[in-house]
């Protein structure tokens, strides 16, 4: 095939590109109207344009995520786990705060489930799509065996799966947008002692039950009235104590 030489006047017809993607699109448009252009080269141009578009869409996604996270405030823990004494934010409370912000910045969420690599677990999947075309996938494995702390059946398989999906959806929502949970006191408690997290409370509670530990004496030892009030700095010591008892 003969080489195609562009004259200065022909090149001048191509408008100045506003972005790398616009420049590639202009070249593609010219190539599409030129029957002498090699098909392989044309396909490579299309592949290049797809990569540039994908990179641009990801940049738009990251920029919008940055703006959304800067606007999402702290979510108040509106529910209490009566078993562990810890507070947590319900899905409704999270949705009230987070959805208006992420929607305004072009995000939409859709959830699905999949097979976990771990037995008796369910995989919860979230597809976080942005209006500029980029989608990021997040996933988490959640227990769905219906077992209690002592290994007894406390839920049907259907109930356990639904519970795992519900917990997973709530956890992913917090993780995706880096949502902070807790009362916002305008910094008045900035010097207060950090407390253990909800999952840590559950871990300690399970060990207390499985080892037959006297709950009242355990709480009294740490000078608290509920596990959720335990200082974060005491968690490893409490965990070690319970694990030692489990071995004895």
Secondary structure, DSSP 4 states (H G I P E B T S, - for coil): -PPP---HHHHHTSPPPSSHHHHHHHHHHHHHT-TTS-HHHHHHHHHHHHHHHHHHHHHHHHHHHHHHHHH--PBP--EE-TTT--EE--HHHHHHHHHHHHHHTTEEEEEEEEE-SSTTEEEEEEEEEETTS-EEEEEEEEE-S-B-TTS-B-S-HHHHHHHHHHHHHHHHHHHHTT--BS---TTTTTTSPPB--HHHHHHHHHHHHHHT--HHHHHHHTT-SSGGG-BGGGHHHHHHHHHHHHH-
